[in-house]
Amino acid sequence: MSPTSPNQTGRTLFAITVFLSAALLFEVQPLMSKLILPWFGGSPSVWTVCLLFFQGLLFLGYLLAHSIIQWLSPRGQWMLQTVLLILALLSPILPSEAWKPIAEANQTLQILGLLCWHIGLPYLLLCATGPLVQVWFSRACPGASPYPLYALSNVGSLLGLLAYPFVVDVWFSSQQQAQMWYALFTLYVALCVTCGWRASRSAGDSGTIPHDLAVAETRASREAILLWFSLSMLPSLLLSAVTTKLSVDVSPVPFLWVAPLTLYLVSLIICFSREAWAGRWIWGIVTAILLVISGYLIGQQKGMASYGSLPVEFCVHLGTFFAICMVCHGEMVRLKPHSPSQGNGSGGVLTEFYLVTAAGGAAGGLFVAVIAPALFSMFLEHHLGLILAAIMPPLIWIGTSPQGWRDRSLRVIWLGMILVVVPLGIGIYRDISATLRNVHLISRNFYGVIRVVERGQGNPNGSFFEEVHGGTRHGLQLLRPELARLPTTYYGATSGVARELQTHHADRPRRIGVIGLGVGTLATYGRRGDVIDFYEIDTTVLELARDFFRYVSDSEADVTLIPGDARLSLEHEPPKNYDILVLDAFSSDAVPIHLLTSEAFDIYRKHLAPDGVIATHISSQYFNLSPVLAAQTERFHWQAVEITDRLARPEQLTLPSRWVLMSPALSAIEKVALSDGATRNLGTPQLWTDSRHNLYEMLLW
């Protein structure tokens, strides 16, 4: 059989190459993000910036493929791609210690630079594979449509993505994952080189480009380009926004990153597999209903989490996101160019379609990761995405409606858009108004949105300042001078950490370290002669503790505020010999995984006195973290006790809390272990390390 008429084996080769490249793309995304997460304070913004990098490289990869197809002969395409793939094999996958962040530098730029150095070229070439190999396939297999390969690539992406949190991340360490990924990438390089060789043979020995694949006989219209860009940008914007929302409220971990991205890919698979499955009217109605429900819940001042458990919040956020993806991607499929093999377009038009959609995706990610934080002091990109979803698709339907549509159909679309936009807009307005009510300061940075709110209506002890991070209280303080030193929220007199601070070495001065400042409430337990070091990664929190709250300034202890990530700071400092080390660095309700691993506790042990105590705050509405601490206690052969304080005292502004106290010496926690709410049973140990941890197992379903 001649090279210009490849057999089924040849077609299978192209399919395997596209499938493997897509799977590798979506395996390395959570892997790299997880590897660098501890270096940047466990911030949810790490994944948002990583998404920006991956979406930006997708655009550049499609641009590379488009340029190669337009400017090089088939043989030249194969030779250039081969050279680049061989160079990519030299890239270091595992992040180097030299790339650990510098506190004063811009975190976003540091993450982007790190990713470019370690995974930039391999990821770029994997991104270029889809459109490039589809054109090669059209050249080597005349008469066959390349679009099924696009659907197959999304299947590969989906399987690679789902395999990560539920198989790969469970059974293999990060180092093993990187080694397996590199081995599969090497296999991909061999397959891709073979595909290019077969395509160049099919073009003939002269190396010229066949007429049907020559540089664009027809080019996409400006209207088509604008529509492709818009329809790909909106789902990408919401992908980043919804992922950020879930990560802030729960935790920035792979299985939460994967959920929105999975739905995004599923919508692409469905739409590109069979256009009829993306019915305009069905998904339009479903989207309209979900947007109205979202508007109602957003408008409730207590927030969505107050109306149900974590699965309920997931269903609302993710269901609406998926419906919007189906609407946008369905329209994108209806407006796609014909394949080259159908004789109505060219390889240039095909790659142009992918290039424009990738540009739209990169623009959506850029807006959420860079532009929105600079423009908005609040997290408004999710709201903005929902408003665009209620307006843009109906306008596109009206603008692209075929001749013969009845006026009644157009009136129904206009009416439907109004009926969705009005309640959604009202809900968003109420949410913004409630967020800004009585706000003295609102600030947004890499670590999230922080507000200082004055409250106290109806409180017998008067008004108080409250610091809110996302939707979670980080501390509050009464404004009346005689009550200003009263400990509040999770640090009341009966909380686990308070009991230890009141009894541990009561006869002499102590050294106390606190990871996570909040409003500095624990400084109120400091006695004359005590030394208290607060470690805080967010400089805004440091400023607020000085400007709005008085716990630090009024403390009798010698208090020092240390900026930067506590783990990185302690790693490079000489032993501090702390009598008590407090771990309280929750960001919103998110779990600080990088502070609870074996590597982190090895650092803490270096700084702990022989009879010192580590007090860890584990209050969470979503997770039970006691087993994680039980594993560290078992590893060190230490003693531990969990203190549950279920009493909420509104007049004292205290909340229920859970603390775990750990110590090498039983005598250090013996008194507290005999008090109310104490238990020595922390559950079945679950060991976490930087390279292997599973937050999914800790969920409180």
VOGU-3710 file (C-alpha; in Angstrom, 3 decimals, decimal comma):
1> msptspnqtg> 0,000/0,000/0,000  1,447/3,416/-1,023  2,271/6,105/1,518  -0,473/8,363/0,114  -3,120/5,729/1,014  -2,301/4,698/4,547  -4,003/1,683/6,030  -5,917/1,483/9,272  -2,675/1,145/11,205  -1,664/4,593/9,995
11> rtlfaitvfl> -4,929/6,137/11,153  -4,536/4,467/14,537  -1,058/5,980/14,853  -2,448/9,503/14,474  -5,252/8,773/16,936  -2,880/7,406/19,604  -0,555/10,389/19,208  -3,353/12,932/19,654  -4,834/10,999/22,586  -1,504/10,639/24,408
21> saallfevqp> -0,519/14,273/23,888  -3,830/15,461/25,348  -3,553/13,126/28,338  -0,018/14,352/29,056  -1,183/17,968/28,854  -3,765/17,482/31,568  -1,615/15,237/33,744  1,170/17,779/34,063  -1,137/20,678/34,975  -2,152/19,476/38,468
31> lmsklilpwf> 1,263/17,862/38,986  3,247/21,070/38,493  0,702/23,144/40,410  0,841/20,759/43,365  4,654/20,713/43,370  4,991/24,491/43,664  1,950/25,118/45,905  3,923/24,869/49,211  6,426/27,440/47,933  3,730/30,098/47,539
41> ggspsvwtvc> 1,886/29,776/50,825  -0,785/27,350/49,597  -2,680/30,270/48,022  -5,646/29,495/45,710  -4,113/32,050/43,331  -1,350/29,549/42,526  -3,771/27,456/40,460  -5,271/30,562/38,818  -1,818/31,691/37,675  -0,988/28,155/36,538
51> llffqgllfl> -4,196/28,106/34,496  -3,140/31,385/32,893  0,198/29,833/31,965  -1,396/26,697/30,519  -4,008/28,659/28,543  -1,367/31,082/27,289  0,878/28,220/26,160  -2,131/26,609/24,452  -2,540/29,757/22,365  1,179/29,895/21,565
61> gyllahsiiq> 1,127/26,200/20,665  -1,750/26,726/18,259  0,077/29,766/16,860  3,153/27,599/16,319  1,084/24,957/14,537  -0,661/27,592/12,398  2,667/29,166/11,415  4,291/25,830/10,635  1,402/24,810/8,389  1,389/28,135/6,555
71> wlsprgqwml> 5,096/28,712/6,021  6,806/25,315/5,796  6,570/22,388/3,419  5,420/19,040/4,864  9,016/17,871/5,060  10,070/21,143/6,721  7,237/20,810/9,224  8,391/17,331/10,180  12,055/18,336/10,497  11,375/21,413/12,643
81> qtvllilall> 8,974/19,562/14,927  11,495/16,739/15,353  14,270/19,130/16,412  12,003/20,921/18,893  10,789/17,641/20,404  14,341/16,425/20,946  15,207/19,720/22,677  12,095/19,359/24,855  13,436/16,069/26,201  16,195/18,089/27,908
91> spilpseawk> 13,742/20,120/30,013  13,909/19,593/33,802  10,423/18,573/34,949  10,845/18,661/38,732  11,075/22,242/40,083  14,538/23,231/41,284  15,081/24,570/44,801  16,704/27,586/43,169  13,227/28,699/42,072  11,833/29,011/45,591
101> piaeanqtlq> 10,162/32,422/45,804  11,714/35,675/46,891  9,424/37,436/49,361  9,758/40,898/47,805  9,162/39,771/44,202  5,884/39,514/42,320  4,471/36,026/42,977  2,636/35,837/39,648  5,804/36,532/37,669  7,793/34,072/39,778
111> ilgllcwhig> 5,290/31,286/39,078  5,198/32,046/35,348  9,002/32,101/35,149  9,319/28,819/37,035  6,798/27,078/34,782  8,419/28,439/31,613  11,820/27,093/32,618  10,729/23,642/33,737  7,829/22,733/31,453  7,561/25,529/28,875
121> lpylllcatg> 8,895/23,850/25,724  7,370/20,376/26,310  3,990/21,931/27,079  4,182/24,234/24,056  4,807/21,299/21,708  2,059/19,206/23,290  -0,339/22,112/22,726  0,687/22,345/19,070  0,079/18,629/18,533  -3,717/18,737/18,184
131> plvqvwfsra> -4,092/21,113/15,213  -0,773/20,127/13,630  -1,421/16,383/13,667  -4,996/16,926/12,449  -3,647/18,666/9,333  -1,058/15,912/8,924  -3,872/13,400/9,260  -5,891/15,167/6,519  -2,848/15,027/4,264  -2,100/11,365/4,981
141> cpgaspyply> -5,743/10,226/4,990  -7,602/12,010/2,182  -11,378/12,010/2,570  -11,350/11,629/6,364  -12,536/14,452/8,615  -10,018/15,550/11,276  -12,653/16,761/13,762  -13,112/13,313/15,393  -9,452/13,631/16,404  -10,360/16,836/18,232
151> alsnvgsllg> -13,075/14,999/20,155  -10,585/12,179/20,830  -8,045/14,673/22,161  -10,661/15,950/24,618  -11,353/12,370/25,702  -7,631/11,935/26,340  -7,586/15,211/28,271  -10,548/14,113/30,359  -9,116/10,697/31,211  -5,723/12,189/32,054
161> llaypfvvdv> -7,380/14,791/34,253  -9,636/12,348/36,114  -6,839/9,836/36,586  -4,723/12,365/38,449  -6,643/12,967/41,704  -8,236/9,528/41,956  -5,430/7,213/40,770  -2,077/8,872/40,087  -2,031/11,211/43,093  -3,283/8,463/45,410
171> wfssqqqaqm> -0,815/5,737/44,491  2,346/7,586/43,481  4,543/10,271/44,994  5,167/13,503/43,101  8,674/12,344/42,120  7,293/9,067/40,745  4,579/10,974/38,899  7,180/13,189/37,242  9,248/10,165/36,202  6,238/8,404/34,675
181> wyalftlyva> 5,195/11,569/32,878  8,657/11,953/31,353  8,657/8,330/30,182  5,289/8,784/28,466  6,448/12,071/26,969  9,403/10,233/25,435  6,973/7,747/23,868  4,883/10,652/22,567  7,973/12,193/20,931  8,578/8,958/19,003
191> lcvtcgwras> 4,937/8,757/17,895  4,764/12,405/16,830  7,964/12,145/14,786  6,545/9,073/13,034  3,286/10,901/12,226  5,208/13,812/10,690  7,292/11,435/8,622  4,199/9,664/7,223  2,569/12,998/6,377  5,696/14,261/4,597
201> rsagdsgtip> 5,829/11,033/2,569  2,188/11,480/1,606  2,953/14,952/0,212  5,401/13,469/-2,281  9,150/13,614/-2,522  9,095/17,169/-3,852  8,059/18,441/-0,448  5,399/20,738/-1,882  2,070/21,282/-0,165  -0,967/19,693/-1,866
211> hdlavaetra> -3,369/22,226/-3,376  -6,213/21,483/-0,940  -3,879/22,193/1,977  -2,089/25,213/0,571  -2,126/28,497/2,430  -5,761/29,444/2,899  -7,778/29,394/-0,322  -10,454/31,017/1,848  -9,959/32,832/5,116  -12,329/33,103/8,029
221> sreaillwfs> -14,384/36,295/8,081  -13,871/38,898/10,782  -17,352/38,128/12,101  -16,518/34,424/12,419  -13,232/35,196/14,194  -14,991/37,495/16,667  -17,627/34,853/17,421  -15,057/32,056/17,867  -13,060/34,278/20,222  -16,058/35,329/22,320
231> lsmlpsllls> -17,545/31,836/22,593  -14,239/30,388/23,803  -13,384/33,288/26,131  -16,532/33,133/28,296  -16,207/29,446/29,367  -12,504/30,005/30,048  -13,242/33,070/32,192  -15,803/31,129/34,211  -13,479/28,126/34,468  -10,881/30,216/36,297
241> avttklsvdv> -13,487/32,128/38,315  -15,402/29,055/39,515  -12,171/27,214/40,351  -10,962/30,188/42,383  -14,303/30,346/44,212  -14,154/26,666/45,199  -10,459/26,828/46,135  -10,955/29,859/48,397  -13,937/28,329/50,205  -12,516/24,803/50,536
251> spvpflwvap> -8,862/24,284/49,617  -6,537/24,661/46,606  -6,075/20,937/45,930  -6,056/18,863/42,718  -9,476/17,234/43,054  -11,126/20,670/43,349  -9,107/21,999/40,411  -10,170/18,985/38,381  -13,958/19,270/38,824  -14,557/22,462/36,768
261> ltlylvslii> -11,930/21,498/34,190  -13,588/18,086/33,782  -16,956/19,661/33,027  -15,267/22,033/30,596  -13,748/19,112/28,689  -16,936/17,043/28,815  -18,830/19,875/27,134  -16,232/19,996/24,346  -16,406/16,225/23,885  -20,203/16,240/23,667
271> cfsreawagr> -20,406/19,211/21,334  -17,697/18,066/18,916  -18,889/14,443/18,905  -22,475/15,153/17,861  -23,850/18,614/17,252  -27,414/17,499/18,010  -26,443/16,831/21,658  -25,799/20,558/22,091  -29,372/21,551/21,256  -29,713/25,327/21,389
281> wiwgivtail> -33,180/25,444/22,949  -32,661/22,687/25,522  -29,388/24,008/26,919  -30,562/27,592/26,610  -33,543/26,878/28,865  -31,424/24,875/31,351  -28,878/27,701/31,524  -31,581/30,313/32,037  -33,100/28,384/34,958  -29,725/27,829/36,637
291> lvisgyligq> -28,734/31,478/36,212  -31,941/32,572/37,941  -31,250/30,140/40,815  -27,689/31,438/41,045  -28,955/35,009/41,180  -31,313/34,168/44,033  -28,638/32,425/46,092  -25,995/35,072/45,397  -28,436/37,692/46,633  -28,760/36,054/50,041
301> qkgmasygsl> -26,392/37,974/52,288  -25,231/34,926/54,244  -23,800/33,357/51,123  -24,394/30,087/49,360  -22,707/27,860/51,903  -25,363/28,786/54,453  -28,050/27,054/52,438  -26,663/23,569/52,479  -23,669/21,309/52,568  -20,627/21,346/50,339
311> pvefcvhlgt> -22,299/19,135/47,664  -25,147/21,656/47,359  -22,720/24,508/46,730  -20,865/22,357/44,207  -24,068/21,531/42,335  -25,083/25,181/41,980  -21,672/26,475/40,900  -20,672/23,578/38,681  -24,129/22,915/37,199  -24,441/26,510/36,019
321> ffaicmvchg> -20,884/26,459/34,676  -21,465/23,250/32,707  -24,694/24,540/31,162  -22,939/27,727/30,032  -20,117/25,659/28,519  -22,642/23,569/26,581  -24,305/26,689/25,188  -21,048/28,388/24,165  -19,278/25,311/22,824  -22,440/24,232/21,000
331> emvrlkphsp> -22,505/27,559/19,161  -18,788/27,285/18,487  -19,299/23,906/16,808  -22,147/25,255/14,677  -19,890/28,104/13,512  -16,729/26,036/12,937  -15,129/25,918/9,463  -15,554/22,898/7,229  -12,661/20,461/7,337  -10,029/20,549/4,562
341> sqgngsggvl> -11,080/17,120/3,374  -14,517/18,481/2,580  -12,998/20,805/0,039  -14,288/23,998/1,618  -11,352/25,486/3,440  -7,755/24,587/4,071  -5,266/23,556/6,632  -4,778/27,269/7,269  -8,453/27,779/8,071  -8,520/24,736/10,341
351> tefylvtaag> -5,525/25,876/12,370  -6,893/29,430/12,342  -10,065/28,157/14,048  -8,048/26,486/16,794  -5,757/29,510/17,087  -8,646/31,924/17,629  -10,404/29,673/20,155  -7,132/29,268/22,061  -6,689/33,039/22,063  -10,165/33,384/23,559
361> gaagglfvav> -9,319/30,829/26,230  -6,074/32,609/27,088  -7,905/35,947/27,265  -10,403/34,529/29,767  -7,619/33,209/31,973  -5,651/36,462/31,676  -8,659/38,462/32,791  -9,187/36,410/35,970  -5,518/36,017/36,924  -4,150/39,478/36,105
371> iapalfsmfl> -6,688/42,065/34,961  -9,525/41,474/37,439  -7,311/41,651/40,576  -5,941/44,962/39,286  -9,399/46,372/38,447  -11,578/45,064/41,270  -11,081/45,215/45,017  -13,698/42,438/45,291  -14,003/39,024/43,657  -16,372/40,134/40,858
381> ehhlglilaa> -15,194/38,085/37,888  -17,605/35,258/38,685  -20,513/37,714/38,794  -19,346/39,290/35,538  -19,102/35,892/33,847  -22,679/35,034/34,823  -23,986/38,349/33,459  -22,145/37,779/30,163  -23,582/34,255/30,011  -27,098/35,694/30,302
391> imppliwigt> -26,547/38,273/27,547  -23,996/37,059/25,000  -25,455/33,732/23,730  -28,961/35,178/23,109  -27,449/38,080/21,163  -25,392/35,641/19,087  -28,509/33,563/18,364  -30,342/36,669/17,224  -27,423/37,894/15,123  -26,820/34,543/13,419
401> spqgwrdrsl> -30,469/33,480/13,098  -31,203/31,851/9,750  -33,679/33,293/7,324  -37,131/31,983/7,937  -36,997/32,228/11,702  -40,341/33,426/12,894  -40,563/36,742/14,704  -42,106/34,821/17,584  -38,861/32,907/18,142  -36,847/36,125/18,285
411> rviwlgmilv> -39,318/37,654/20,734  -39,024/34,578/22,963  -35,225/34,971/23,042  -35,445/38,665/23,938  -38,023/37,989/26,642  -35,994/35,070/28,048  -32,848/37,209/28,235  -34,685/39,915/30,176  -36,253/37,393/32,567  -32,784/36,042/33,366
421> vvplgigiyr> -30,774/39,265/33,484  -33,144/41,066/35,873  -33,145/38,550/38,794  -29,482/37,757/38,260  -28,598/41,454/38,310  -30,695/42,024/41,428  -28,965/39,141/43,215  -25,512/40,414/42,290  -26,421/43,954/43,350  -27,653/42,710/46,737
431> disatlrnvh> -24,485/40,662/47,211  -22,192/43,592/46,406  -24,221/45,939/48,611  -24,073/43,492/51,531  -20,331/42,998/51,038  -19,638/46,734/51,130  -22,034/47,573/53,973  -20,202/49,134/56,958  -16,841/48,354/55,354  -13,946/50,511/56,574
441> lisrnfygvi> -11,409/48,908/54,262  -11,399/46,325/51,476  -8,211/45,033/49,885  -7,339/42,385/47,314  -3,999/40,783/46,566  -2,446/37,452/45,576  -3,860/35,774/48,693  -7,479/36,881/48,339  -9,940/39,596/49,371  -9,874/40,975/52,937
451> rvvergqgnp> -12,422/43,352/54,481  -12,576/45,221/57,775  -16,241/45,597/58,743  -17,798/47,403/61,671  -20,637/45,434/63,235  -22,391/45,204/66,579  -26,011/46,213/66,196  -27,876/44,570/69,064  -24,688/43,350/70,752  -24,775/44,146/74,514
461> ngsffeevhg> -21,033/44,883/74,501  -21,259/47,396/71,679  -19,632/47,666/68,249  -16,615/45,715/67,031  -14,265/45,539/64,053  -14,255/42,258/62,139  -11,689/41,020/59,639  -13,230/38,843/56,924  -11,154/36,847/54,436  -13,367/35,624/51,595
471> gtrhglqllr> -16,416/34,423/53,490  -14,658/33,479/56,716  -14,083/35,401/59,946  -10,414/35,864/60,690  -10,959/37,668/63,939  -12,756/40,555/65,595  -12,245/42,996/68,445  -14,664/45,009/70,570  -14,206/48,766/70,287  -14,934/49,669/73,912
481> pelarlptty> -11,479/50,243/75,536  -12,261/48,218/78,668  -13,241/45,213/76,487  -10,604/45,552/73,768  -8,386/42,762/75,184  -11,244/40,256/75,428  -10,329/37,185/73,291  -13,000/36,414/70,678  -13,964/33,962/67,891  -11,954/30,695/68,050
491> ygatsgvare> -9,662/31,929/70,851  -12,028/32,333/73,815  -10,924/31,390/77,325  -12,289/27,825/76,974  -10,728/27,087/73,578  -7,951/24,514/73,380  -5,205/27,011/72,605  -6,332/29,346/75,422  -6,277/26,539/77,994  -2,716/25,686/77,027
501> lqthhadrpr> -1,539/29,292/76,979  -3,043/29,873/80,435  -1,434/26,797/82,039  1,848/26,104/80,206  4,846/27,342/82,233  2,722/29,740/84,287  5,720/30,389/86,559  8,158/31,819/83,999  8,354/33,791/80,708  7,780/31,810/77,533
511> rigviglgvg> 8,710/31,894/73,847  5,622/31,556/71,647  5,450/31,253/67,868  2,227/31,761/65,937  1,860/30,854/62,257  -0,959/33,037/60,968  -1,644/36,469/62,436  -5,333/37,126/61,798  -6,080/40,183/63,941  -3,514/39,131/66,550
521> tlatygrrgd> -6,034/37,860/69,136  -3,594/35,409/70,741  -1,341/38,320/71,729  -3,836/39,055/74,508  -2,628/35,905/76,332  0,932/37,194/76,390  2,341/37,964/79,857  5,103/40,337/80,846  8,398/38,757/79,824  6,848/36,555/77,128
531> vidfyeidtt> 8,165/36,738/73,570  5,619/36,161/70,786  6,580/35,840/67,097  3,721/36,101/64,590  4,475/34,752/61,093  2,205/36,152/58,367  2,528/35,750/54,607  -0,031/38,420/53,678  1,335/41,934/54,140  -2,203/43,347/54,119
541> vlelardffr> -3,015/41,329/57,241  0,079/42,759/58,925  -1,045/46,300/58,152  -4,589/45,698/59,401  -3,334/44,228/62,693  -1,512/47,510/63,302  -4,077/49,985/61,930  -7,481/48,608/62,973  -6,891/46,147/65,802  -5,182/46,638/69,169
551> yvsdseadvt> -4,384/43,104/70,362  -0,752/43,364/69,266  -0,120/46,914/70,502  -1,881/46,323/73,853  -0,159/43,001/74,626  2,079/42,827/77,688  4,399/40,492/75,788  7,219/41,472/73,442  5,483/40,927/70,083  7,277/40,676/66,725
561> lipgdarlsl> 5,476/40,510/63,355  7,483/38,522/60,786  6,430/38,857/57,112  6,707/35,970/54,675  5,740/32,320/54,483  6,238/30,786/57,935  7,465/27,447/56,679  10,128/28,979/54,447  11,152/31,410/57,204  11,481/28,696/59,867
571> eheppknydi> 13,314/26,435/57,446  16,222/28,886/57,235  16,237/30,210/60,819  18,254/28,753/63,718  16,240/26,853/66,386  13,841/29,174/68,254  13,179/26,848/71,205  9,474/27,724/71,301  7,504/26,657/74,377  4,305/26,852/72,311
581> lvldafssda> 4,021/26,894/68,516  0,539/27,696/67,183  -0,537/26,651/63,660  -3,430/28,863/62,609  -2,865/29,832/58,983  -6,187/28,997/57,413  -6,981/31,187/54,379  -10,777/31,539/54,396  -11,985/27,942/55,013  -9,123/26,541/52,941
591> vpihlltsea> -6,893/23,903/54,523  -3,168/24,882/54,618  -1,925/21,498/53,402  1,704/22,605/53,045  1,733/23,384/56,792  0,446/19,936/57,811  2,860/17,604/56,029  5,724/15,568/57,459  8,275/17,918/55,927  6,587/20,868/57,665
601> fdiyrkhlap> 6,484/19,104/61,047  10,162/18,227/60,743  10,797/21,963/60,591  8,504/22,655/63,560  10,232/20,024/65,693  13,556/21,765/65,131  12,130/24,933/66,691  10,280/23,309/69,613  11,544/23,174/73,212  11,980/19,664/74,730
611> dgviathiss> 8,673/20,037/76,566  7,116/22,391/74,009  3,604/22,131/72,552  2,315/22,463/68,987  -1,280/23,765/69,011  -3,078/23,301/65,678  -6,391/24,926/64,812  -8,545/22,419/62,879  -12,007/24,032/63,028  -13,585/23,354/59,619
621> qyfnlspvla> -17,080/22,823/58,307  -15,785/20,594/55,526  -12,879/18,472/56,820  -11,755/16,370/59,780  -8,012/16,912/60,109  -7,444/15,036/63,359  -6,173/11,873/61,601  -3,509/13,935/59,797  -2,149/15,152/63,143  -2,499/11,665/64,627
631> aqterfhwqa> -0,048/10,440/61,982  2,539/13,066/62,945  2,057/12,239/66,632  2,637/8,571/65,878  5,671/9,333/63,711  7,387/11,301/66,501  6,090/9,091/69,352  4,549/12,197/70,923  1,465/12,732/73,075  -1,654/14,495/71,756
641> veitdrlarp> -5,097/15,634/72,838  -7,976/17,199/70,903  -10,022/19,950/72,593  -13,521/20,598/71,273  -15,197/23,748/72,579  -18,822/23,594/71,438  -20,031/26,685/73,316  -20,730/29,862/71,372  -21,012/32,926/73,595  -22,563/35,757/71,556
651> eqltlpsrwv> -22,005/38,346/74,253  -18,268/37,526/74,246  -18,203/36,999/70,457  -16,681/33,520/70,777  -17,303/30,621/68,389  -17,080/26,815/68,680  -13,594/25,556/67,926  -11,414/22,448/67,623  -7,736/22,415/68,568  -5,182/19,620/68,721
661> lmspalsaie> -2,273/19,885/71,171  0,865/17,807/70,514  3,995/17,517/72,645  7,028/15,286/73,241  6,205/15,492/76,980  2,918/14,268/78,459  3,306/16,686/81,370  3,033/19,649/78,964  -0,573/18,846/78,001  -1,660/16,723/80,985
671> kvalsdgatr> -3,775/19,413/82,660  -5,595/20,310/79,469  -6,154/16,620/78,659  -8,243/16,302/81,837  -10,526/19,263/81,039  -13,982/19,263/79,449  -14,180/18,442/75,754  -10,790/16,703/75,677  -10,134/13,397/73,916  -6,939/11,441/73,269
681> nlgtpqlwtd> -8,453/9,630/70,287  -7,568/11,476/67,087  -8,776/8,734/64,759  -6,956/6,471/62,312  -3,654/8,117/61,313  -3,437/9,519/57,759  0,116/10,556/56,912  0,544/13,581/54,654  3,765/14,508/52,886  4,496/17,245/50,355
691> srhnlyemll> 4,390/14,713/47,550  1,520/12,539/48,802  -1,643/13,786/50,525  -5,329/13,201/49,922  -7,703/15,859/51,229  -10,637/13,981/49,676  -10,393/11,306/52,397  -10,771/13,986/55,088  -14,131/15,292/53,836  -17,007/15,497/56,296
701> w> -19,794/14,256/54,033
//
